[in-house]
Amino acid sequence: MIVTVLLTLVVAQTWLQERLKIRLRQRLTHVLLDLWLKPNRAYQLGLTGKAAAQPDQRLQEDCRLFAEFTAELGAGMLQALLLLVSFVGVLWTLSSYARFEFYGQEVVIPGYMVWVAIAYAAIGSGLTWLVGRPLIRLNTERYAREADLRFAVVRVNESAESVALYNGELDERRNLDEFVDAVLKATRRLSGALARLTWITSGYGWLAIVVPILAAAPGYFSGTLSLGEMMMVVGAFNQVQAALRYFVDNFPKIADWRSAVLRVASFRHAALDLDEAIAHNQCIEVQLHPEGWLTFEGLSIALSDGSILIEDATAEIRPGERVLIQGASGSGKSTLFRAIAGLWPWGRGVIRVPAPEQIMFLPQRPYLPLGNLRAAVSYPAAPDTFDEATVEAALERCGLGEFADALDRRERWDQTLSLGQQQRIAFARLLLHKPQWVFMDEATSALDDESQASMLSVFTRELAGASVLSIGHRTELEAFHTRTLHIRKTDEGAVLLARRPQEEPPLFASWVHWLHRRLVP
């Protein structure tokens, strides 16, 4: 019967501890995900520096370590507390047997052996903290280097085709060796610190055998304490000491836990302080336009170091217009695209935008979520938002009819599809969501002229009333837009200029416009 009860208690303790780990990890992970995936937050955090770096490590490994160590250390601390409560009274009572003679007078110190145990534990804990404190920093450094190595390996794996085409395997091996060496260096430093700490923890354990005997010896030699009574005192002392030495025995795990806490806390603080950090600098205001237009009012866009990229731009784009923005590489076109989306706050001025539900952005490389092709085409809506026939028709219209039977197939579609096919997927999304405003950044760069004409023709057919702001280099794009804005670099920063009415489009662009009229009725 007793065995059954004890076994039940052990199983219950294990179950409760594991459930606590799950609940802690669930709660912490959800809190951090909510902070990280607020609108524009994930992108902006990536620009803030090391405090918010390696979100995969913080959200997966650090949350796991925090949850597991918190549950294990908490359970151990509770056991130590129960052990201390159980035996400290016994040791206090037995301490009355330890009497001393001082100048012929018998001296009794109430709870003498309890105070000895507390003093010994305090000295051992203090030495453990002094010697083991670097473990917190070294664990943090090791986790950071492990995250760097994992990121480097994943990056090579994601770019395996390009690496193979360049025959860059040897160079990638050299680069990865640097990350491996950094991990090994951090691990060696950690192992050295653990070895130094072992001098304290092991020495503390060995001395704990001798200390109670030495503490009780005066009473034994004075004859006030028998051998049996001394053994009882030593036994109770060892039980109390087993509880009080919890910090010493578990300090490596405590340091590991503290490191995980610091990394999680720094990531959380970076996410919470992002808005305040942006507010301290001059920032671009993104506001809703009362009439649903897109306007730039005194817009200046700066880099994160404060240097001006675009200076004092003012423009107005009304519903139904199709406007092309062109300029030299590095003139700030893509940064303007991010500023319109609210991703780039650095600068000053005002951008007034239509309602968010009327807008869809098409970057150069579309994002394809993990899952089946239906989820990729429907994104950001749920996969079951659109019926089968509608999705298949969108794929057929965008030249992807051969994938109609693969809608429910789960693959890494960002690797299976070429960039041109991914850009067609983005136009299929337009047909499904039917936004009133479309912002494109080199959204047809991977398409040939005929495919580009086919995709852009959605703005003269299915989405004839949509407003378009397009960023691109190719001259052929001018034929599909009603007007063009140029970003021109100056010494003070790039400026946004409209094409003068008297300027004629290049001959090649006119030819493409004639071809477009022939191809698209």
N, C-alpha and C positions, 0 to 999 in steps of 0.2 A: 504493500500500500504506500509506504513512504517513498519507495523507488518510483512508483507511478506518479506521485505528486511532484517529486523533484524533476522527473523527466518532462512532465507537462509544463512546469515552470521554465525549464530551459528552452523547450520548443516555443513557448509563448514569447519568451524574451527575444529569441532569434527572429520570429515572425514580426513582432512589433518593431524591432530595429530595422529590418529590411523594408517594412512599410513606411517607416519614418524617412528612410533614404529616398524612397520613391516620391513621397509627398514633398519633401524639401526640394528635390531636383525639379519636380514639376512646377512648383511655385516659383522658384528662382528663375528657371528657364523662361517661363511665360512672362515674368516681369521684365527680363532683359529683352526678350523678343518684342514685347510691346513698346519698349523704349527705342529699340533699334529700328523697328519698321514703322515708325511714325512717318508721315509724308516728308520725303526728301532727306530724312535723318540719316539713313544708311550711307547715302552718297556723301553728304557733308561730313559725316564722322570720318570717312576715309581720308579727308583732307586736313584733319586736325592734328595729326602727328601720332606718336607712339602710344599715347594714353588710350586711344580707341583702335589701335592696330590689332590684327589677328582676331576678328570677331568670331571666327570658327572655333578658335582655341577657348575663348572666354565662354561661349555659349554651349560648347560641348564638354571639353575636358575639365575646365575650371569649375563649371557647375557640378559636374560629376564628383570631382574631388571634394568640393565644399560639402555636398550632400552626404557623401560617404563618411568623410572624416568627422563632420558634425554629429552624425548619428553614433558613430563608433566611440568618439571621445565623450560624448554626452552619456552614453550607456556606461562606459568605464568609470566616469566621474561619479555617476549615481551609485555604482557598486562600491567604489572606494568610500563614498560618504556613508553608506549603510554599514560597511565594515568598521569604519571609524566610530560610528555611533554605537555599534554593538560592543566594541572592546575598550573604548576609552574609559567608560565607567569601571570596567573590571580592572584595568591598569591603575586607575586612580585609587581604587580600594586596596589593591595589592601593594601600592607604593607605601602604604602605612607600615609594611614590614621592613622597609628600608630605613633603618634608624642609624644615626651617626653619633659618635661621641666627639665632642669638641671641648677640650680643656675639662674633661671629666663630666661634662654635661651631655645628656642625651638630646639630640636634635632630630626633630621630625619635620620634614618639609612636605606639606600637603600636596599630593599629586606629583611627587618628585620625578618619577619615571615618565609621567606624561609631559612634563616640561622638558625633560631630556630629549624625548622623542620629537617634540615640536622644534627644539633648538637644532637638533641634528638634521631634521628635514628642511628647516629654513636655510641652514648653511649649504646643504647639498643642492637645494633648488636655486639658491643664489649663484653658486658656482656653475650650475648647469646653464643658467640664463646668460652668464658672462661669456662662457666658452661656446655655447650653442647658438647664440643670437645671430651670427652670420649665416646660419642655415636658412633663415627666412629669405634673405637677399639672394643666396645662391640657388635656392629652389625656384625663386621667381625668374632668375636668369636662365636656369636650365629649361623651364617651361617655355620661355620666349624663344630660345634657340631651337627647341623641339618644334615649335610652331613654324619657325622660319624654314626648317628642313622639310616639314610636311608641305608647306606652301610651294617650295622650290620643286619638290618631286611632282606634285600635282600639276604645276605649271608646265614642266617638261612633258608630262603625260598628255595634257591638253594640247600641246603644240608638237606632238610627236611627228606629225606629217611634215611640218616645216623644218624641224630638226633633221629629219631623214633626207629631205630634199637638199639641204645645205651640207649634208654629211657632217653634221655638227655634234655627233655623239661624243667624240673625244673632248670637245670643248665643254659640253654639258657635264661630262664626268668630272672634269676639273672644277667646274663651278659647284657641283654637288659635293665634291670632296671638301670644299671650303665650309659648306654648311655642316657636313658631318664632323669636320674637325672642331667647329665651334661647339657642337653638341658634346663631343668627347671632352673638350677642354672644360666646359661647364660641369660635366659629370665628374671629372677628375678633381676639380676644386671642391665639389660637394662631398666626394668620398674622403678627401683629406680633412674636411671640417667634421665629418661624422666620426672619423678615426680619433680626432682630438677630443670630441665629446665623449667617446667611449672610455677614455681615461677617467673621466668624472663619473659617469653612470656605473661602470663596472667597479671602480674603486669604492663608490658609495655603497654598492651592494655588498662587497666583501667586508667593508668596515662595519656594516649594519649587524654582522654576526658578533662582532667583538664589543661594540659600543654598549649594549645593554649589560653585558657581563661586567665590563669595567665600571659602569655606572652603579651597579648593585654590589660590587665587590667590597666597598667599605663596610656595608652592613653585614655581609657574610663574615668578613674577617673579624669584625667586632663581636661576633656571636649573636647578634640580634636577628640575623636572617639565616635560616637553615638552608641546606643545599636544595631541598625540595621546594621551599618557598622561593628561593632564587630562581629555580627553573620555571616556576609558575610566573614569576615576574618577567623573566626573559621571554617566555612564550607569549604573554599578553603584549609585551613591548613589540615583538615581531609582528603581531597582527595590526597593532596601531601603526607601526612603521610601514607596513605594506599598503595601508591606506594613504599615509602622508607622502609616500614616495611616488605617488601617481604622476606628478609633474616631471620628476626626474626620469622615470621609466618611459614616459610617452612624449618626451620633448621632441624627438625627430618627427613624430607624426603631428605634433602641435605646430612645429615650424612649417611643415608641409601644408597644413590646414591654413595657417596664417598667410602663407604665400598665395594660396588660392583665394582667400578672402581679399587680399590686396589687389589682385588682378581683376576680380569681379567688381570690387568697389571702384577701382579706377575707371573701368569701362562704364559703369553706371554713372559715375560723376561726370565723365566726359559727355555722355548723352544728355544728362540733365543740365549741364552748364553750357551746352552748345548754343542755345538761344541767347543766353547772356553774353557769351563770347562774341557772337555776331553783332549783338546790339551795341557793344562797346566800339565797334568800328562803324564807319559810314556804310550803310547797307542800302541795297536796292529795294524799294517798296513795290510789291506786286499787289495790285488792287483790281477789283472787278470793275469793268467799264459799265457805266449805267445803260449804255445803248448796245452793249455786246460787241464793241469794236476791239481792235488791238492798236494801242498807241504807245509810243515812247516819248516821254517828256523829260528833256534835259538828262538823258540817260548817259551815264559814264560807267564803264565796266573796268574794274581793276583786277589784277592778279592777287593771289593771297598774300603776296609780299608788299602790296600797296601800289605797285607800278600800274600806270593807266594803260588799258588795252584799247578801249573805245571811249572817245571824249565827246560829251555833250551831243548825243544823238537825239533827234526829234523826228518822228514819222507817225503816219496814221494809215491804218489798213482797215478798210470797211468791209462789211459782209459781202460776199460774192466775188471779191478780188482774188486774183492769183498772182502773188508777188514773189519774185526771185531775188535772193540776196547773193551777191557774188563778191569775191575779193581774193587777194593773194593768200597763200597758205600762211597761217600764223597771224592773220589780221583780226581774228576774234569772232569769226562767224559761228563756230560751234559753241563758243562761250556765250554768245548772244542767245543761241538756241537754249542753253542751259538756264540762262537768266530768265527767259520767258517761262520756262517750266518751273521756276522757283528754286532750282537746284543751286544756282550761283548767286549768293547774296552780296558779294564783295563789289562795292562801287557806290554809286548814288544815283538819284533820280527816281522816276516812277514809270513802271510798266503797268498799263491797264489792259486787262485780258478779258475775254468772254468767260462765261460760266464754265467751271471745270468739266461738267458733264457734257459739254458741247465740243470738247477738245480731244484730239488724239495726236500723240507724238510718234513719229517714225524715225528712230535713230538709224545710223548707217548699218549697224549690226543689230537686227531685232533680237529681243530676248525671247527664248523658247523655254518655257518651264519644264521641269522634269515631269514625265507622265506620257500619256498617249498623244497622238497627233490632234485629236479633237480638242484637248486642253490647250495645245499650242495655238491652234487657229482661233479658238474662242477667247483667249487671254485678252484682257484681264477678267473677263466674265467667267463664271463657272462653266465647266464643260457641257453641262446639260441645258444651258441657256437657250441654245438654238437647235432647231430640229434638224434631223439628218439631211433632208432635201436641201435646206437652206445652206448648210455647211458644204455639202457636195457641190452645189451650184457656185458657191464662192470660189472653191478650189478650181472648178472647171473654168470659170471666167478668168482666173489668174494663171492659167496654164499648168495647173497641178492636178489635172483630172486623173492621172494615173495613181494618185495617192488616195482616191476616194474609198478604196477598199481597205485602207490601212488606218482609218480614223481611230480605231480602238487598239492599235498596236502600240505597246510601250517600248520606246527606244530612246537613246540619246539623240533626239532629232537635231540638236544643235551641231552634232558631229556627222550625222547621217546625211543631212541636206547640205548642199553647197550654199555659199553666201547668196548667190543669185536666187536660189529657191527659197531661202529664208526671207529675202526681201519680197518675194512674191507672197509668202505667207502673211507678211505685214499688210500688203494691199488686200488680201482676203479678209483680214480683220476689219479693214475699213468698210468693206462691203457688208459685213455682219453688223458692225456697230453704228454705221452711218453717222459719223460725227459731222457737225456743222463747220468746224474749224480743224484743219490738218496742218501740223507743223512737221516739216521733213528736213532732215540733215543728211545729205548725200544718200537718200533712201533708195536711189536707183543706180548707185555707183557700180554695182556688180552685174548690171544688165546690159545687154547689147542694145543698139539703137532701136531695133524693131521691138524688142521686149519692153524697153523703156516707154516707147510710144504706146504700146498696148496697155501698160500699167497706168500711165498718166491719163489715158483716155477715160478712166473712170470719173475724172473730174469734168468731163464734157458729156458723160452719159449717166451712169448710176448716181453719181454725186455732183450733178451739174450745178447745184446751188451752193456747194461747199466753198468756204474761203480757204485759201492755201497760202502758206508762207514756206517757201522752199529755199534751202541752202545747197548750193552746188557749184561745181567748177565748169561742167561741160557746157559748151556754147549752145548745143542743141536744146538745152532746157528752156532757153528764152522763147522758143516757139510755143510753149505750153503755158506761158504766163502773160498776164496783161501788162505788167510793168516790172522794172528791175531796179533794185537798190544796190549801190556799190559801197563796199567798205574799203576806203582808201587810207593807207598808212601815211602819217605825218610825223614830224619830230615830236609833237605833243601827244601823239596817240592817234589811233585810227578814227576816221570820221565816216559817217553814213551819208551818202550822196544819192540822189535820184537821177536817173538818166534824163538828160535834157530832151525836150520834145523834138528838137531839130536833129538829134543824133539818130542816124539810121542803123539798124542792126547789121551785123556783118553779112556778107554775101552768103557764107556757108549757112548761117542761121536762117536766112530767108529760104534757102533751098530746103532745109530740114522742115521749115514751116509748110512749104508746098508739098513735101513728101507726107507730112503728117495729115494734111487735108485729104491726100489721096488714099492714105491707109485707113483713116478714121472718118467715116462719113458723118 
